Amino acid sequence: MRVLLASRGSRGDIEPLAGLAARLTAKNAEVTIAAPPDPEFTDLAARADARHLPVDAPIRQMVQSIAKGTGPSMHQHIREILASHGPAFTAVAEEGCDAFVATGLFPVVATAQAVAERYGIPFASAALQPTTLPSHTQRPFPMPGWPLPEDLDNRALWEWDKQKMQAIFGEPVNAYRESIGLPPTEDVRTRTLTDHRWLATDPVLSPWEPTDLIDVVQTGAWILPDERPLPADLEAFLDAGEPPVYIGFGSIPVRDAEDAARAVVESVRAHGRRAVLSRGWARLAPIDDRDDCFVIDEVNQQALFPRVAAIVHHGGAGTTHTATRSGTPQVVVPQIVDQPYWAGRVAELGIGARHDGPVPTTETLTAALATALDPETGRRAAELGPKIRTDGADTAADLVLNMTA
């Protein structure tokens, strides 16, 4: 069986696909991961024994341009995605493919769905977090220029969301559909995402309440096992004293990296702790030459997180799952999109603290770390960690293999 897994985004969008790919290849499927051409995604595909199909420009380049305010307009970006991903997905379809699974940015999913429809290939849409799924218990995510009407209940808001999505994406998506011989759609959201979706989150960390607005299958998180050893110098630092505090914001370019680094390091020192500072896309760097702060680039978080005293992070879905599974308390400093949701879940479960707002200061982080380092928080985190499922990718792989049954 040949399978295409597609997304466009940062590591948090692509690594779950690699987790799914690893289980599919273990079940003798041939898997192609369509993702940006960044070298880290080639490495992820290789770890999953899958083929990496590079599509469009590097995502790091795009994210940094958006952070600087120099990126393309939303309408331009939509058209660029359709133009770059359409031929790539078509080539895979014409080579022979048995199933398409897409997640991430809506235009990517729309392109994958249209190509799958054109060639009669079974298609599935997956979400890596629940906030984009219609539900009577939550409101749609607002988009720039489209504030949510205040006078509508949740059900009516999701109907309004259909109109919003049609207004934003309908014209370019329908133009693409017609260019490959498909009829236009008057409900681009449902046509693209379908009314039956997969949710790749853990049911303990992120419980889904069934709703009559959509049919959702919650598989559990798609985790790529990581057996890589930690670097020797990091091992030496960990062994040289009490467990340090980890700080990293992953693929998020924070607003002022120098101020953020100062805030996190000073707050850790206020608690008499050492720090492991992950450079990441925020380009965090040491604030002085003291030996209580160790700087790392990308490492095996599955191996590192159980060995630290607390984890300060941005609240991406993947990092939150890994941190929770480690049994280590967290401080979440949410920046964008679904990150406030994950910060809220960490606080509600009592396994860490939610920072108030995206800009950390020494004072606010010192207070949040006090909550995370409290022994009771640590006890709850340690109790919850083993309850996080690790079979989500296997469950999803079986769903993929049954798509053509």
N, C-alpha and C positions, 0 to 999 in steps of 0.2 A: 504494500500500500504506500502511495506517495502522498505526502501532506505538506501544505504550505501554512506556515505560521507567520503572521504579519503584524507589525506595529511600527510606529515612529515615535520616538521619545528618548528619554535618558535611560540610564541603567535600570531604574526601577520599573520601566516599561518592558525592557527586553529580557532581563534575567528570568522572570517567570516563564517566558516563552522557551528559554533554554531549559528550565526545569521540566516543562511539559515535553520538550523535544527529547530529553534524556530518557524519559519513560517510554516514549514512542519508539525510539531507536532500540531500546531494550526489548521491545515487543516486535522487532523486525520491520518497522516502518522506515521508509526513506523520507527524511525531513529536511525541508528548506526553511530557513528563518530569514524572512525579508525584513531588513532593519537598516538604519543608517550605516554609512561606511566607516564609522569610528573603529579603530583597531580593537578596542575593548569588546566590541560586539562580535568581531571575528573570533576572539579568544573564547567568549562565552559559547558560541556555536561549536567550536572545536571541543570544548569540554563536554558538550552534549552529543558528540559524534554526529552533528548535523552540518548541512551546508549553509554558509552565510551568503545571502544574496544582497549585496550592497545596493541601496536605493537612495537617491537624492543626495543632498549635501550632508556633511557631518553635523550631528545634532549639537555637539558642544559649540561649534561655530555659530549655529543659529541661536542657541540659548544666550550666548554672550552678546550677540548683536541685539537681541530683544531687550536684555538687561540694560544695554546702553541707549536704548531708544532708537536704534538704527535699523531694526529689522523690517521686513516687508509688512504692508498692511494685511489685515486679516483676509480680505477678499483676494489679494494677490497670493497670499500663502495658500489658501484653499486651491486656487487654480494651479499653482506650482506643484502641489501634492498630487492632484489628479493627473497632471501632465507627466510627472515622473513615475508614479506608481502604476498607472494604467498599462504602459508597455511592459513593465517588469512582470506584473501579475499575468498579463496575457501570454507572455513567453512561457511562464511556468505552466499555464493551462494547456497550451498547445504542445508542450513536451509530454503531457500526460500527468494528470494530478487527480487524486481521488477525494480530497477534502481540503477546504479552506477554513482556517480559524483566524479571526482578526480581533484586535483590541487596540486601545489607544486613541489617537486623534480621530475625530469623526470622519474627515475626508479620506483617511486611509481605509477605515472600515467600509465606507461607502464605495470606494474603488474596488476593494476586494469582493464585496457583495455583488456589485454589478458584473464583474468579470466571471464570478462563480455562476451567476444567473445566466449570463450569455453562453457559457459552455456547459451548463447543466451539471455543475459540480456541487455537491452538498456543502453547505456553508453554516458556520456557527459564529456568533458574536459573543465575546466574553468581556466581563468587567473585572478590573483588578481592585476595585473599591465600590461600595454600594451607593455612593451619593449620586450617581447618574442614572440609577434605576428607578422608574416610576413606582411610587408607593404612597399609600394613603397616610403613612407615618412621617413623611419628609417632604420638603419643598424642593423644586428643581434648583440646580445650581445657576445663579445669575451670571450673565455674560455682559461684557462691556457694552453700554448703550442699550441694554435690555433689563432694566430694573424690574423686579418681580412686582406685579400688582398687589397692593395691600388688601384689597377687598375680596380676594378669592381664597377658598379653602384649598387644601392640598390637591384634591382630585381635580378641581377646576384649574389649578395651576399647571398640572401636568398636561391638560388639554391645551392650555395656553402655550405650554412649552412646545407642543407639536407645531403650532403656528410660528413660533419664534424660529425653530429649526428650519421650517420651510422657507421663511423669509431670508435666513442667512445662507443656507446651503442648497436650497431647492434649485435655483437657476444654474449654478455651475455643475451640480451633480446631474441634473437632468440633461444638460448639454453634453456631458460625458456619456451618459446612458444612451442618448440618441446617436452619438458618434459611433457607438459599437453595435447599433441595431436594436436597442431596447426601447420600450415605450417610456415616456416620462412618468413620474409618480407625483401624486398630490399629497403624499404623506411620507416625506423623505426619511423622517426619523424611524417610523415603523418598518418601512421597506429596508432600510439599512441595518438597523439594529435587531430587527425582528421582534416578535412578541414572546419569544422564548430565548432566554439568555442564560449564560453560565456566569457564576460569581465565584471568582478565585480568591476567596478570603476564608479565614478560619472561623468556624461557627461560635467558638468561645470568645475570641477577641472581637469578632464582628458579626453578631447574630443577625440573621435576616428574618423578618416577620413576613410570612406569606401575605400576598395582596391579590385582589382581583384585577389589578391594573396590568399585571405582567406575570408570566410564568418564569420562575427563576430556579435553576438548579445550582445549589451551592456545593462546590466540589471540595472546598478546602484550598489553602494557598498552594501555589505551584512553586515548590522549593527545589533549587538545584543543589544537590549535596556538594559540599566543598571539603576536600581532603587535603588541601594545600597546607604545608607547615607554615607557621609564622616565621618571619625573618629572624635570624639569630640575634641581631642587635635588639630587636623588640623583645624577644624572649629574655634577654639579659636584663633589660629595663624592668620587665614585669617581675622578675625574680629578685630584684635588688631592694624591694621594699613592700609596703602594704599595697593592696590593689589600687590602681589609679582610677581617675575618672576619664572616660572616653568622650571626646567632643568631635563631632563631624556633621556637616550639612550636605553630604553626598553631592548630587548633581545640581544643587541650588546655588547660584551666585548671589550671596547675601549682599545687602545694600552697601555696607561699609565693612570690608573684610578686616581692616586694621582695628577698627573699634570693636568689632565682634570678637576678634581674637583676644583683645585686651580684657573685654568683659568676661569671657569664659575662663581665661587663665586666672584672673584675679579672683573670680568667684570660687574656683576650685581651691586656690591657695587660702582663701578665707576659711575653708573647712579643713585646712591642714593636709590636703591631699596633693598627690602628684597628678599630672595630666598626660594623656595620650591624645595628641592633636592631629586629626586627619585633614590633610591639606584640601582635598576635594576640589570641586569647581569653584568654591568660595575662595580658594587660595589662602586658606588660613596659614599663618606663619608665627613663629615664636615672637614674643614681645621683648625678650631680653636673652642673655646667655646663661641663665641659671639652668642647673641640671635636673630640675624637677619636671621638665616638660619635654616629651619625646614626640617628634613629628614623623608621621607615616604617610605613605600614599596608599593605593588600594591594597588591602590585605583580606585574608579570610576572616570575615566578621563572625562566622559560626564558631571559629576557634577562639577569637579574641574576646567576644562579649561576655562569656561566662567567667572571665578572669579579671574583670574590672569591677569597681565598686558601684558605678552608675554610668548611664549612657545618655549623653546630651546629643539630641539629633533633631532633624527638621520635620520628622513625622511622615516620611514617605511610607507607602504601604509595605514595601519589602523590608525596609529597615525596622519598622515597627514590629512586623512579624518576627524577624530574626532576634530583635532585642527581647521581645516577650518570651519567645521560646528559650532564650538563654537563662531565664529566671533572674535577670538583673534588673533593678529598678531604673526608671527612665525619667528624663526631663525632655519634653517635646516643645520645640520652639517653632510653631507652624508658620509657613511662609505663604503657600498658595494652594488652590484647588481643594483636594481632599485632605490636606494635612491638618486643618483644624478638626476634622472629624476624628482622625486617629489620635490627636492630642486629647480630645474629649473622652475617647474610649479608655485611654491610659489612666486619666484622672478618675473616671467613673469606676474602673476596676480596682482602684487603690494601689496600682503598681508603679506609680510615679506621679509627676506633676505636669500640668499644662501651663506653659509660659503664657502670660497675657500679652499677646501681640507678637509681631515678627522681629522686633528690634530688641535684642538683649542688652541689658546694662549690668554692671557689676552687682548692683543692689538687687535687681529683679532675679538674676540667676542665682545669687547667693541664697535668696529666700526659697527659690524653687528646688535648689539642691538640698536644702535642709529637709524638705519633704521627702525627696528621693533617698537620702541617706539615713532617714529615720529607720530604726530596726523593724518597726511594724510594716513599713512599706517594703522593706527587703524580704520580710517573711511572706507577705502576700505575693510578691513577684516570684519568689522561689516555689511557692505552692502552685501558681498558675502555669509556670513554664512547661512542666511535663504534660499539661493538658492540651497544649497546642498540637494539632494533628500534623503529621508529616507525609500523609498519603494522598494529598490533594492532587498532585500531578498524576499519580497513578489512576485515580478516579477519573480525571479528565481525559487521560490517554484512552481509557476504555470507552468513554463517550465518543471520542474521535473514531476509534476503530469500528464502532457500531453505527457510524453515520451512513455507511453505504449498505448496511445489513437490510 
